[in-house]
């Protein structure tokens, strides 16, 4: 595995069957981590069609983690009825650190990133224009293009505790 891509489900606070099929790990409102249908290793080769399809143009070699929430998100001023929580994001940061250690993934902007960042870096993929994760409701002062740096700093902190 070469990278981790973080998402939000654009759903409610708990995973549904679609979420379990598209992500390797899903985190609910309370920080509980659910295993998806596919293991990260299933994304080493996506040619067989048996893999977690979470990032258009970037599934091969990528671990998909998603936090449940953000259904109805329209803007920073209207985050919808299911804004992602600090508890679930902290669980995501910790999980990222554990996966980075398990798979020897360094924490860089090319190896631990959001779906939003992947889309910006790969504008000719179906991930272009994705907005997850470009906003953290409990840290509204962080601009979209800095959210990934915030996440990586948190993951690095959790890595230092392992």
C-alpha positions, 0 to 999 in steps of 0.5 A: 500500500502506498497511500491513504486517502481520507473522505467523508461519506456525505451521509448520516452519522453511521455507515450504510452498505454502500459505505462498507463497500467503497471504503476500507474503514469507516468511522461513525459519529462516536469514533467507532471504526468499522471494517469495510467489505474489502481489505486494503490489500484488495486495492493492490491490484484493481483489475479484478473488480474486487476492491474498494472503489473510493477514489476515481483514478486513485484506487490502486495502492490506496487505503480509503478511510471515510468519516460518516457525515456531511449529508446536506453540506452546501457551504461552510455556512451551511454544513448540513445536519450531520457535520463531522465531529472531532471525536470521529476525526481524532479516531481517523487520525489515530487510524491513519497513524496505525496504518502508516506504521503497518504499511510503512507509509510516510506521512507526506502530502502525496501519501496521506491526503484528502479526496479533495487534494487528490482531485486537485492534483489529478484534474483528469480523473473523476476525483476532480472537483470532489470536496471531501475533506475540504472543511472541518466544522469544529475548525472553521478557520482552516481554509480548504487548501490547508485542511490536508496539512492540519490532518497530516500534522495530527497523524504525525502526532499520533505516529509519535505516540506509537 
